[in-house]
Amino acid sequence: MFDKSELDEFDKQEMYKIYDKWPEIAREFYQKNIECVNYQNIDHIAFAGMGGSGTIGDVFSSILSKENIHVSVIKGYLLPKTVDANTLVVITSVSGNTIETLTILESAIKNNIKTISFASGGKIEEFCKKNGLKFFKIPKFHSPRASLIPFLYAILNILNSLLPIKKSEVLESILQLEQTRENISFQNLTKNNIALSLAEWINDIPVIYYPFGLQSAAIRFKNSLQENAKIHVFAEDIIETSHNGIVSYEKKSIVKPILIEGVDDYVKTKQRWGVVKDFFNENQIEYKEILSVEGGILSKLINLIYLLDYASIYLAIFRKIDPTPVKSIDFIKKKMDEKNNILE
């Protein structure tokens, strides 16, 4: 374990303090008096975003997976062929300068597809104003990954008439965030802190296993560990890995399995978890279980993300690393910008 002085020493830009405010930020942006948007005859929503901004689309894809509205998540430059007059393309870019996302926005306009954009400013704001497009300015809190909450809950607020998500479900998720914080925040740096204990346990290479419904939380955890703790991480669907990845454990391995489970997973998925744990136990493979909270899918996902993101910050501190800088990403962005400028 460590104390708060170490947290302040290595988390130089105080990322953890933004996470500690997540419940209040969620409530503020969900209840903020913002113009709500009502689109008619929409049966397909395509979320376009990369990195921390892309998590937003992943979460909505999960929470709407059992609804009648079709959801696509776009991470790249190309607009899917499935978009049509009944599609709404939702642009999310915390920086407002994500080239892939801006390219999707430009393609959507060329194809007369409805769009709505969320960014803290940048080129996307400029493009939307120039072309008279629907745009909402959401402030960045520290970094794109730490800004998930204001963007997610602002979208829940603004698109409430289009999204089949009850207000009670959203408020439940915020209340649960408050309860989760009591255990995982920096104000509880003890062995009882689930996020801190998970971070202390992680070494070598984590492999995150998840059921399909919790995919967005698992992928987000992978991304946060990579960005904050600067480690290699893998994530695999627990059903699919039973048909391939599990074989990797027949030889001694340095990976550490982390099982992301829903408290009320599908009965067959629960059976699968039990069998996989039996396999790990019989082969003396140490693993860690993380259970979701009870409640709706939004509560499950956002609270898992809260816990797991905090764990990634704590792991950075254990590794004596500042979680904020992402020099490799900055390098690639700079080089891509140079190439784009040459092409222009």
N, C-alpha and C positions, 0 to 999 in steps of 0.2 A: 504494500500500500504506500501511498505518499500523502503529503499534506498540501494545503492550499498554496503555500509558498512555492512549491515546485510547479504547481499548475500555473501560477502567475509568471514563474521564471521561463517556462518553455512555451506556453500559449501566449506569446507576446502581444498578439492582436486581440486577445480576450474573446475568442470564439465561444468559449463556454458560457460567457455572460449572456450572449444572444440566445443560446439554447435554453438558458434558465428562464427566459422571458417568453418562450414559445406559447404557453397557454394564454397569456395576456394578448400576445400578437394575434393569435388565432381568433380570439373573441373580438378584438378590435376590428379586424378586417372582415369578419363575417357579419358583424352588426353595423359596420360603417354605412353611412347613407350615400351609397353610390348608385348611379343610374343602372337599373336592371335592364337586361336585353332580352327581347322575346322574338325568336325566329320561328317562322311557320314552316311546317312540312319538312322538318329536319329528321332524317332517319339514320344519319351517319355523321359521327363527329370524328375528325382526324386531328389528333394532338401532335404538333410539331415542336420539338425541343431537343436540346443536347445536354449531356452532363447533368448537373444539378437541376437545370430547368426541365430536362427530359423526364425526371422522376415524376413530375406532375402528370404527364400523360400516362405513365405506367400505373400510377395510383388510380386514375380515373378508369383506365382499362379494366382494372381489377374490380372496382366497386360497381361498375356498370356491366360486368360480364354476364349477369343473369337477367338483364333487362332487354327490352325489345329494341333498344337503340344500338346500332352497330358502332363500335369504337375501333379506330386504327391509331397506332402510335408510329410516328415518322421520325426516324433518327438518321438523317442523311440529306442528300440534295434533291431527291426525286419524289415528285408527287405521285401517289399511287394511281393506277388506272381506274380504281373503283370509285374515285370521287366523281360526283355529278351535281346536278342542280339542287339535290336534297342533302348535300354535304355541307357541314360547317367546319372550316379549318381553323383550329385554335392555335395561335402562335404564342409560345412562351419562351422568353429569353430575358433572364435577369439583367444581363449586361446591356441588352438591346443591340449588340453588335455581332451576334453569332451568325457567321456567313452561311452555314447550312440552312438555318432557320429562315434567314432573309431570302435565300434562294427559293425556298418553298413558298413563302409569301408572294414573291414575284410571279412564280408559276401559277399560283392559285388565281391571281388577278388576271393574268393572261387568258386563263380558261374560264373566267366569269364565275368563279366559285366564291361563295360567301366566306368572309374571314372576320375574325376578331383577334386582336393582338394585345398581349400583356408584356410589358417590359419596363425597365427603370429609366428608359430614354434611348439614347444612341441612334444608330442608323435606322432601326425599325420604327422608332417614333417619327423620324424625319420622313421616311417613306410613306408611312400612314397619313401624315398630315398633307404631304404633297399630293397624294392620290385620293384624299377624302375617305379614308378607311377607318373603321371602328377601332379605336385604340384606348387602352387604359394604362395609365402610368402607375406602377406599383414600386415603392421604394426598395432598394437593395439593403438588406441587413447583413453587413459584414462581407458575405461572399454568396455566390449562387447557391451552393449547397445549404448554407444556413438560412437562405431566404425562401426555402420551400414553403414554410407555413403561411406567410403573408400572401404569396401567389396562389396557393391552393385554396385558402379560405376566401380570398377575394373572388376567385372564379366560382366557388360554390355560391357566393352571394350574388354575383352579377348574372350568372346563368341559371339561377334557381328555378325559373319557369321552364327551362328546357331539360334540366337534369332531374331524373326521377329519384331524388334523394330527399328524404323528409327532414324538415327543420329539426325535429327531435333527435334524429340520428347525428346531425352535425353538432348539436349542443351536447349530446352524450359524449362525442369524441373529445370535445374541449374539456368537459368535466373530468374525463378519464386522463387527459394530459396533465391536469392539475394533480391528480392522485399519483400518477406515474412519477412526476417530478419529485414528490416527497421522498421517493426511494433513490432515484438515480442522480440527483443534482449534486453539485460540488459542496452543498451544505451537509451532505451525508457521506463523507469520505471514510466509510467503515466497511467491514466485510459483509454487512447486510445490503450494501448497494449492489444490485444485480449487474448493472452496467460495468461498474468498477471490477467486480469479481470476474466477469467475462473477459475484460481486457487483461487482467492479470494472468488468466489461464491461457490466453492465446500466445503461441509461439510457433516457430516453423511456418508452415503454409496452411492457412485455414481453408477448408472446403465447406461451403454453406449448402445444406440440403433443405429443400422447401417443397410444400405442396403447391399445385398450380395457383390456387387462390391467393397465396401469400408471396407470389413471385416478385411483385414490385418491392416489397420490404427486403427480400433477400438480395435482389440486384442492387438496391440502394445501399445495403450494408457492404456488399462487395466494393462498390464505388467509393464509399466513405472510408473504408479501411485503406483502399489504394491511395486516395487523395490525402487523408489526414495522417495515417500511420506509415505511409510509403512502403507497403508490403505487397507481395504477390498474393492474390486471392482468387478462388474459383467458386462458382455457384452452379448447382445442378438440381434439376427436378428429382424428387425422391422416387417417383414412379419410374421415370426414364432411366435413372442411374441403376435401378435394380436389374436392368436389362443389359448394362454395359459397364458403367463406372465402378460398380462394386467389385469387379474382378481385380481392380488395381490393388486391393488390400490383400491379395493372396501372397504378395511379397511385402517385406518390411518397407514401411513408408514414413515420410516425415510430415505428412499432412495431418491436420487435426480436424475431425468432423464436428461441425456445429449444426444442430438440428433445429430448424425454425418451425414450430408446430402451432397449429390452431387448437384452441381448447375444445372446439367442436368440429374437428375435421371430419370429412366423409368417413363412414364406417370402414370402407375398404382401405382408405388411406391410413386410418388408425391401425388396422391390422398390419399394413405394410411397415409402419413405424415400429411396431412390436417385433416383427421378424428381423428388420435391419438392426435393431438394438440387440436382439439375441445373437446375431452374427458378430457384432462388434464385441459383445461380452465374451462370447466363446473364443474369439481370437485375441482377446486382451487388448482391444483397441479403445483407447480413451476418447470419449466424446462429451460434448456439452449440449444440453437441451435448453432452449428458450421458448417459453410458452406465450402465446398471445393473451391479451386480456379478454374478458367476456364482452359480449355486445355485438353491435353491427360490424360489417366488414370495414367501414371507414375507421371506427374505433380501433379495431384490430390492427389495421395497417399503419395508421399514423402513430399509434403508441409503440408498435414494434420499431418503427423508424426512429422515434424519439429515443428509445432505449439503446438501440444499436448504434445510432449516430454518436450518442454520448460515449458509448464504449470505444468507438474509434478515436475519439478525442483523448480519452484516458489512456488508450494504448500508445498514442503518440507521446504522451507524457512519460509513460513507463520506458519508452525507447529514447527519451530525451530529445524529442523532435518537435519543432514548431509545426502544428497541424495546418496552419494557413497557407504558406507558400506552396505553389505548384509549378515549379520551374520548368519541368518537362512540358507541361501543357502550354505554358507561356512561350517556350521555344517553338513548338509546333505552330501555334497561332501566328507568331511573328513571321516564320518562314512562309506559311501559307498566304499571309497578307502580302508579303513581298512578291510572291508568284502571281497573286491576283492583280496586283498593281501593274506588273509587267504585261499581263494579258489585256488589261484595260488600256 
